[in-house]
Amino acid sequence: MSREAKKSRYRNVYWHKRRGRWLVKIHARNNPSGKETINVDYYTDEDVAGRVADVAAHLIQGPEAKLNFPLVDEVPLSPLSVPRAVIVERLLELNAIWPDE
């Protein structure tokens, strides 16, 4: 990889140079944690990170979230390698969503 910073094709996905992985970072206001930025997790695959970002953004920001991929039955589609339940569990650990969401 060159010394230039990688730029993701997806919204809410950023290259973390030191870890050498894609970071899913959701910008949110008025969430339970009180934080404006939620670092969800790191992924080696940019496409997986893009789908995780959609699920996380939809859970944190609601239906007005801007997504990378089209909705399926009004819900973002989780990547096969990271089920929706795993994303929800991670967001609960971070206090980024309420338990009943």
Buried (B, 14 or more C-beta within 10 A) or exposed (E): EEEEEEEBEBBBBBBEEEEEBBBBBBEBEEBBBEBEEBBBBEBEBBBBBBBBBBBBBBBBBEEEBEBBEEEEEEEBBBBEEBEBEBBBEBBBEBBBBEEEE
